[in-house]
């Protein structure tokens, strides 16, 4: 009986030990195949040779990487560096190798280097950004695009899209790169006659200051120069850049320059100077409740309650303005509740259609290469016309007026609204400036 029990038990024990041994064998890392190891070593050797001082070595390295094909993907960045060098033979061989190593990246790289239309270059850079961290391989090509076009590309209808996307990509992949910062410093200088493109460089310099502390003195000097430029867009961009310097912008010279621009002849410059002054006082790049207005932190519920109260107050004010517009046109003003209902219906309909018009013009501008500025201008004009048409269509049956009277009511409503909201904005700016002055005295 013991034998009958012992034999099966021993057999099971042997099976268990055998299974454990097999599992251990599976868990052991498989040794790298000799040919795979040699291939990786060869790729690294070719990458080093792409940086050789001898042209023949660089050409041969690119050709060898082309033979390896897609397994040589780790060499993509080195090939992109070689593709933008001044030696045409090396650049050509590097591009041909990249086509074998990473075909999809090669397609976008060629567009960035060869395409004349900014929109198409921008689309290529967007495709590279979709690669996330892998897109870093194309950094040398994107930097080359920035250098080539930021001071030469036509920016009459707005900044070059490819330049804007180049800056965004380089902020992600090369934020601490000296080459990137130096390229922006050059582009942000007074020798760059392309005001919109120069403005992009000035704003980007402010964004990069924190990650490049050694470059801060040079960045600040460039931004201060921009603050004195004749072009208001450049002055606004320089102020936005200065705002991001935080404590580095609290010296007397910088604060005095900001004060002078608070009295600038251009409204947009004065607004930017006020915002910049606030940010410099806070030692931060954004206006925060805790550090500036001394408003305690609030719960999300209270925040949305305040938003709701603000919405209701704005709604009531709009109803009052509508009633005032009716009085000015010698039309019997609607009851308060009716006025609120008319305002609500007009806001929902006109707002929805206006948003559609805006996005439509932006899309059309991107497709035609007309630029964001022109697209925004057209969208504003058309949105106003549509808003007027909707208001007239609502007022004729509900207020029982003729077409001319309905147009007059909308006109007065539009005028009074702009005056009232303009005064409220100036009061807000005045309040912020007063608080700032009190804080500085304290």
C-alpha positions, 0 to 999 in steps of 0.5 A: 500500500505504501508503495502504491502511495509513494510512487505516484507522489514521487512521480508528481514531485519529479514533474513539479521539479521539471516544470520549475526548471522549464519556467526558470529557463523561460525567465532567463534573458535570451542572450543577444545574437552575435549578428544583432550585436554587431549590427547595433555596434555598426549603427553606432559607429556610422552615427559617429562617422556622420560627424567626422571632419572628413566628407568621404567618411560622412558620405560612406556612413550615410550609405552604410546606414541606408543599407541597414534600412529601418533597423537603423532608426536610432541614427535618424537624428544624426541623418537629419543633422547631416541633411541640413549641413552645407555640403550638398553631397553629404546632405543628399546622401543623408536624405537618401539614407533617411528614406530607407531608414524612416520613410514617413519621417523622410517625407516630412523632412523633405517638405520642411526643407524644400516646400515654399508654401508655409502652410505645407511646411507647418502641416509637416511639422504638425505630423512630426509633433504627433510622433511625440518623443520620437519626433525629436529625431527631426529637431535639426531640420525644424531648427533649420526651418526656423533659421531660414524663414523667421527673418525672410518669410512674408508675414503681411497677413500674419506670422509664418505658420511653419515658424510658429509650429517650429517654435512650438516643436523646439520648445518641446524637443530643444528647450535648453538648446543654445542653438535654439535660443541663439536663433531666437535672439537673432530673429528677435533683434531689430534687423528682422524687418518681419514684425509678426515673425519677430514677435513670435521670437520675442514671446518665445524668448520669455518662455525659455528664460527659466530653462536657460538661466545663463541666457537671461541677461541677453534675453532681457536685453533683446526684449528691452530693445523690442519694447522700444520698437516702432511697431506696436506688435513688436512692443506688445510681444516684448512686453509678453516676453518680459512678463515671463521673466518674473523676478529677473524683470524687477530691476529699475530699468525694466520697470521704468520701461514698462511704466513708459509703455503704460502711456503708449499711444496704442491701446493694445500696448498700454494693456500689455504694459499693465498686464506685464507690470502685474506679472513682474510684481508677482514674480510669476508669469500669470495673474494669481488670486493668492499673490496679487489680488489677495483673494483666498482660494475658493472651492469649485462650487463657489467658483461656478456660483460666481460665474453664474452670478456674473452671467445673470448680471450680464444678462440683466445689463443686456436687457436694460441696454435693449430697452434703452435702445428702444427708447432712443428709437422712439419704440415702445420698450418691451417688458423686462422679462420679454427683453431678457428673453429676446436677449437670450434668444439672440445670444444663443442663435447669433453666438452659435452661428458666429462661432461656426463662421469663425472656425470656418474662416480660420479653416479657410485661411489655413487652406488658402494660406491667407493667414490667421489675421486676415481670417479673423478680420473677415470672421469678425465682420461677417459675424457682426453682419449675421448678428445684425440680421438675426437681431432684425429678424427677431425684433420685427415680429416681437417688437412690431417695428419696421425694418429701419427701426429694427436696424436702428435698435440693433445699432444703438444696442451695439453702440451702448454695449461697447461703451458700457463694457469699455467703461467696465474694462477701464474700471477693472484696469484702474482697480488693478493698477491701484491695487498694484500701487498700494502693494508697492507702497506697502 
